[in-house]
């Protein structure tokens, strides 16, 4: 039986931290930033950790295959 392949689309959108947390980019930070206030733009910077444990486990499974 062939090996399972990792989900390439998901691999491009999320990263796993060293402790195994799922990290992702928040939506809405691509363009049209001029009307958004500074606090909102600052919150969109960097990666956010996924806090749903069931979804995080499923994502880890997709990436480990």
Backbone as JSON Lines, residues from 0, in Angstrom:
{"i":0,"aa":"X","n":[0.84,-1.19,0.0],"ca":[0.0,0.0,0.0],"c":[0.89,1.25,0.0]}
{"i":1,"aa":"X","n":[0.56,2.26,-0.81],"ca":[1.41,3.45,-0.86],"c":[1.31,4.29,0.42]}
{"i":2,"aa":"X","n":[2.32,5.13,0.63],"ca":[2.34,6.0,1.81],"c":[1.3,7.1,1.67]}
{"i":3,"aa":"X","n":[0.81,7.58,2.79],"ca":[-0.07,8.75,2.79],"c":[0.79,9.98,2.54]}
{"i":4,"aa":"X","n":[0.26,10.93,1.78],"ca":[1.0,12.16,1.52],"c":[0.47,13.28,2.4]}
{"i":5,"aa":"X","n":[1.36,14.19,2.77],"ca":[0.95,15.35,3.56],"c":[0.09,16.26,2.69]}
{"i":6,"aa":"X","n":[-0.85,16.96,3.3],"ca":[-1.75,17.85,2.58],"c":[-1.0,19.12,2.2]}
{"i":7,"aa":"X","n":[-0.68,19.28,0.92],"ca":[0.18,20.37,0.46],"c":[-0.46,21.74,0.66]}
{"i":8,"aa":"X","n":[-1.77,21.84,0.46],"ca":[-2.46,23.13,0.62],"c":[-2.41,23.6,2.07]}
{"i":9,"aa":"X","n":[-2.6,22.66,2.98],"ca":[-2.56,22.99,4.41],"c":[-1.14,23.32,4.85]}
{"i":10,"aa":"X","n":[-0.18,22.61,4.26],"ca":[1.23,22.83,4.6],"c":[1.67,24.25,4.28]}
{"i":11,"aa":"X","n":[1.06,24.85,3.24],"ca":[1.4,26.22,2.85],"c":[0.74,27.25,3.76]}
{"i":12,"aa":"X","n":[-0.31,26.87,4.47],"ca":[-1.1,27.82,5.24],"c":[-0.84,27.8,6.74]}
{"i":13,"aa":"X","n":[-0.35,26.69,7.27],"ca":[-0.09,26.6,8.72],"c":[1.32,26.1,8.97]}
{"i":14,"aa":"X","n":[1.81,26.37,10.18],"ca":[3.13,25.88,10.6],"c":[2.96,25.25,11.97]}
{"i":15,"aa":"X","n":[3.79,24.27,12.27],"ca":[3.8,23.68,13.59],"c":[4.95,24.28,14.39]}
{"i":16,"aa":"X","n":[4.69,24.66,15.63],"ca":[5.74,25.18,16.49],"c":[6.56,24.02,17.02]}
{"i":17,"aa":"X","n":[7.62,24.32,17.74],"ca":[8.5,23.27,18.29],"c":[7.75,22.39,19.28]}
{"i":18,"aa":"X","n":[6.77,22.95,19.98],"ca":[5.99,22.18,20.95],"c":[4.78,21.5,20.31]}
{"i":19,"aa":"X","n":[4.59,21.71,19.0],"ca":[3.5,21.04,18.3],"c":[2.23,21.87,18.17]}
{"i":20,"aa":"X","n":[2.28,23.15,18.56],"ca":[1.11,24.01,18.4],"c":[0.94,24.36,16.92]}
{"i":21,"aa":"X","n":[-0.31,24.52,16.51],"ca":[-0.59,24.89,15.12],"c":[-0.66,26.41,15.04]}
{"i":22,"aa":"X","n":[0.17,27.0,14.18],"ca":[0.23,28.45,14.03],"c":[-0.22,28.83,12.62]}
{"i":23,"aa":"X","n":[-0.95,29.94,12.51],"ca":[-1.48,30.34,11.22],"c":[-1.5,31.87,11.11]}
{"i":24,"aa":"X","n":[-1.6,32.36,9.87],"ca":[-1.74,33.79,9.64],"c":[-3.2,34.18,9.73]}
{"i":25,"aa":"X","n":[-3.49,35.3,10.38],"ca":[-4.86,35.77,10.47],"c":[-5.32,36.3,9.12]}
{"i":26,"aa":"X","n":[-6.61,36.2,8.86],"ca":[-7.15,36.7,7.6],"c":[-7.37,38.21,7.67]}
{"i":27,"aa":"X","n":[-7.46,38.83,6.52],"ca":[-7.8,40.25,6.44],"c":[-6.61,41.18,6.46]}
{"i":28,"aa":"X","n":[-5.38,40.65,6.41],"ca":[-4.21,41.52,6.5],"c":[-3.48,41.63,5.17]}
{"i":29,"aa":"X","n":[-4.12,41.22,4.08],"ca":[-3.44,41.23,2.79],"c":[-3.34,42.6,2.16]}
{"i":30,"aa":"X","n":[-4.44,43.34,2.18],"ca":[-4.47,44.66,1.54],"c":[-5.63,45.45,2.14]}
{"i":31,"aa":"X","n":[-5.86,46.67,1.64],"ca":[-6.91,47.57,2.14],"c":[-6.74,47.84,3.64]}
{"i":32,"aa":"X","n":[-5.52,48.2,4.02],"ca":[-5.22,48.4,5.43],"c":[-5.44,49.85,5.9]}
{"i":33,"aa":"X","n":[-5.63,50.78,4.96],"ca":[-5.64,52.2,5.33],"c":[-6.82,52.57,6.22]}
{"i":34,"aa":"X","n":[-7.97,51.91,6.08],"ca":[-9.13,52.28,6.9],"c":[-9.19,51.5,8.21]}
{"i":35,"aa":"X","n":[-8.29,50.53,8.4],"ca":[-8.29,49.74,9.64],"c":[-7.43,50.46,10.67]}
{"i":36,"aa":"X","n":[-7.88,50.47,11.92],"ca":[-7.13,51.2,12.94],"c":[-5.86,50.43,13.31]}
{"i":37,"aa":"X","n":[-4.95,51.14,13.97],"ca":[-3.63,50.6,14.26],"c":[-3.65,49.36,15.12]}
{"i":38,"aa":"X","n":[-4.54,49.33,16.13],"ca":[-4.61,48.16,17.0],"c":[-4.99,46.92,16.21]}
{"i":39,"aa":"X","n":[-5.92,47.09,15.3],"ca":[-6.37,45.95,14.48],"c":[-5.25,45.46,13.57]}
{"i":40,"aa":"X","n":[-4.53,46.41,12.97],"ca":[-3.42,46.03,12.09],"c":[-2.31,45.35,12.88]}
{"i":41,"aa":"X","n":[-2.05,45.81,14.09],"ca":[-1.01,45.22,14.92],"c":[-1.39,43.79,15.32]}
{"i":42,"aa":"X","n":[-2.67,43.56,15.61],"ca":[-3.12,42.21,15.97],"c":[-2.98,41.23,14.82]}
{"i":43,"aa":"X","n":[-3.08,41.74,13.59],"ca":[-2.98,40.87,12.42],"c":[-1.54,40.47,12.11]}
{"i":44,"aa":"X","n":[-0.57,41.18,12.7],"ca":[0.84,40.87,12.45],"c":[1.22,39.54,13.08]}
{"i":45,"aa":"X","n":[2.15,38.85,12.48],"ca":[2.68,37.63,13.07],"c":[1.71,36.46,12.97]}
{"i":46,"aa":"X","n":[2.03,35.39,13.64],"ca":[1.23,34.17,13.6],"c":[0.39,34.05,14.86]}
{"i":47,"aa":"X","n":[-0.78,33.42,14.72],"ca":[-1.65,33.17,15.85],"c":[-1.72,31.66,16.09]}
{"i":48,"aa":"X","n":[-1.89,31.25,17.33],"ca":[-1.97,29.83,17.65],"c":[-3.43,29.38,17.62]}
{"i":49,"aa":"X","n":[-3.66,28.2,17.09],"ca":[-5.01,27.64,17.02],"c":[-5.38,27.11,18.4]}
{"i":50,"aa":"X","n":[-6.56,27.48,18.91],"ca":[-6.92,27.09,20.28],"c":[-7.96,25.97,20.33]}
{"i":51,"aa":"X","n":[-8.36,25.42,19.18],"ca":[-9.3,24.31,19.15],"c":[-8.51,23.0,19.12]}
{"i":52,"aa":"X","n":[-8.49,22.23,20.23],"ca":[-7.62,21.05,20.29],"c":[-7.98,19.95,19.29]}
{"i":53,"aa":"X","n":[-9.27,19.76,19.02],"ca":[-9.67,18.71,18.07],"c":[-9.22,19.07,16.65]}
{"i":54,"aa":"X","n":[-9.42,20.32,16.27],"ca":[-9.0,20.77,14.94],"c":[-7.49,20.74,14.82]}
{"i":55,"aa":"X","n":[-6.79,21.13,15.87],"ca":[-5.32,21.11,15.86],"c":[-4.8,19.68,15.68]}
{"i":56,"aa":"X","n":[-5.43,18.72,16.34],"ca":[-5.02,17.32,16.21],"c":[-5.24,16.83,14.79]}
{"i":57,"aa":"X","n":[-6.35,17.22,14.18],"ca":[-6.65,16.81,12.81],"c":[-5.63,17.41,11.84]}
{"i":58,"aa":"X","n":[-5.26,18.68,12.06],"ca":[-4.29,19.36,11.21],"c":[-2.93,18.69,11.35]}
{"i":59,"aa":"X","n":[-2.52,18.34,12.59],"ca":[-1.27,17.65,12.81],"c":[-1.23,16.33,12.06]}
{"i":60,"aa":"X","n":[-2.37,15.61,12.06],"ca":[-2.46,14.33,11.37],"c":[-2.29,14.53,9.86]}
{"i":61,"aa":"X","n":[-2.93,15.56,9.29],"ca":[-2.81,15.85,7.86],"c":[-1.36,16.17,7.48]}
{"i":62,"aa":"X","n":[-0.66,16.89,8.35],"ca":[0.71,17.29,8.03],"c":[1.73,16.18,8.27]}
{"i":63,"aa":"X","n":[1.41,15.25,9.15],"ca":[2.38,14.21,9.46],"c":[2.38,13.07,8.44]}
{"i":64,"aa":"X","n":[1.31,12.94,7.69],"ca":[1.18,11.8,6.74],"c":[2.23,11.85,5.66]}
